[in-house]
C-alpha cells in the first residue's frame, strides 16, 4: 500500500514538476515538499488547494482513491468533435438520438466524420 508521501510524489512526477516547483505552487520551500513526500510532515489545506489547481489529484493523494475523471480515446474524440462543431451539429449530437426515437425529423443532410450539417 502506498503512503500519502508516495502518492504526492507520484502526482508531482506525473506533472513533470520538481520538488521546488510543486512546493512553490503550494507556497512552501523545497525542503517542506521533500518532508511531505518522505512522510516527515503533513501539508495544510491551503497547500493542498493550491496544488489541486495545477492538476494534482487530491482525492488520490489523501485517500489513495483515483478520481474517476479519465475518459477513453473514443470519448475524447467525441468531446473534441462536439467542441468544434457548429451549434446545429451540437444540437443534433445532444438530442439527435432522442428526437429520432420519438419520430422527429431533421431537415438537411447530415454528414459523418466532420459532423457537418447542410440546411435546406
N, C-alpha and C positions, 0 to 999 in steps of 0.2 A: 504494500500500500504506500502511496506517495504522501509526502508531508506537504503542509502549506508552503514551505520554502521551495520544495521541489517543483510544485505546480506554478508558483510565482516565477521561478527561473524558466520553466518550460514556456510560459506565456511571453516572457521577455525575449527569449531566443526565437520564438515563433515570429515576433515582430521585428527581429533583427536589430535589437537595441542593446547597448552596453549597460552595465550596471549604473554607470554615471548618467547615461541618457535617461533611463527609466526613473532613476532616483530624482533627477531634475524635474521630470514631468510630474512626479508625485510630491515635489517640494522638499526632498531630502538629499543629503550628500551620498556619495558612492558607498561610504562605509556603512551607513544606515541600510542602504539597499542590500549590501552584502550580508549584513546581520539578519535581515528579513529572510533572505534566501538560505542562510545557514541555520535558521531556527533559533537564533540568539535573542531576537526581538520580534515583536508583533507591530505592524503598522496601525495607524489610526484610520478612522473613517475618511478623513479629508484626503489622505494619501490614496486610499482605495478608489474614492470618487474621481480623483484626477487621472489615475492610470486607466480607469474604465473608459474615459473619454477618447483614448487613443487605441482602443480595441482590446484591452486586457479583459478576458472573460472572468469577471469577479466571482460569479457563481462557482465556476470551476476551481478558482484559486482557494476560495473559502471552504467549500463543501466537497470538492472533488467530483462534482457532477457537471458535465458539459451542458451548456445551454443548447437547446435544440434550435439552432439558428442556421444550420447547414442546409443547403439545397443541392440537389443533384444537377448534372450538366443540362439535362432536358428542361428542368425548371428555370435554370439560369438563362437559357436561350429564350424561353417563353417570356421571361421578365424583360430581357433586353429588347425583344421584338415589341412587346407591349409599350415600353417606354419610348420607343422610336416611332410608334405608329401614329397615324392621323387620328383625330377624335372619332370619326365614324368607324374606323377599324377597331379602335379601343372598345367602342360600344358593342360592336359585333363580338369581339373577343370575350367581353364580360357577359353579354346577355344572349349571344347567338344560339347557344345550345338550349337555353331555356325557351327562347322565342320559337325555335323550330319545333320543340316538343309540344308546344301548345297551339301550333298551327299558324303562327305569324310568318309572313314572308318578308324578305329583304329585297329591295329593288336594286338593280345594278349587278355588275359582275364582280365577284369576289375571287381574287386570285391568291393561291397559297404561296408559300415561300417568302415573299416580300410583304404579305398582308396589305395588298393594295386594293382599294375599293374604287370602282368606276361607277359614278352615279349617272343614271339616265335622265 
